[in-house]
Amino acid sequence: MNFEGFTQEDFDVFTVDGLDQRMEGIITHIRPKFETLASHFTPFLESLLGNEMFPHIAKHARRTVNPPKDTWVAFSSNKRGYKMAPHFQIGLFESHLFVWFAIIYEAPMKGMFAEKMLDNLKQIKQQIPADYVWSWDHMSPEAYPHGTLNQEDLTKAFTRLKEVKKAEVLCGLNIKRTDPILKDGVELIRKIETAFQTTMPLYQLSF
């Protein structure tokens, strides 16, 4: 697989004004790279999980006015979509690349998942590396380093996931757009593989 990584031009797409103009940039610069990543990570995840996985590249088809602030490729066991299932994501905001395990608000099993997260809280706190990050909203670029969160913080987040309809939990890596690894396709692939392997126990708790 020939993957050259991401350039500053890719991130600058999100500074382009206008829905059509920004979508043209996403389609031209970013989407072909997601297709390449999908061809690698679909079988990679299938080998880890032992079941079929399907890539879903964001089309932003429902947008009519506001240009997207981020874009992504998601991987789930559901052929029709990913939002209602636990899934993995690779994507870009203007400021960084993100690599997530995610359960977002549309997932019907998120209450059950939250209970398992609470039951395994101590183990999760120990297993996730300090430099990994958590997000409580997939639409926001804001994230919280695992090393700065204590068990009480995680308890609040997982309890909220259980009790609040719009609550979400995402865990993984943010890589700043200035990080040299983004230019090295081989090393970036390895780092993403490690992120998926590291968050795999969370994915397995969702079933």
Buried (B, 14 or more C-beta within 10 A) or exposed (E): EEBEBBEEEBBEBBEBEEBEEBBEBBBEBBBEBBEBBBEBBBEBBBEBBEEEBBBBBBEBEEEEEEBBEBBBBBBBBBEEEBBBBBBBBBBBBBBBBBBBBBBBBBBEBBEBBBBBBBEBBEEBBEBBEEEBBBBBBBEEBEBEEBEEBEEEBBEEBBBBBBEEEEBBBBBBBBBEBEBEBBEBBEEBBEBBBEBBEBBBBBBEBBE
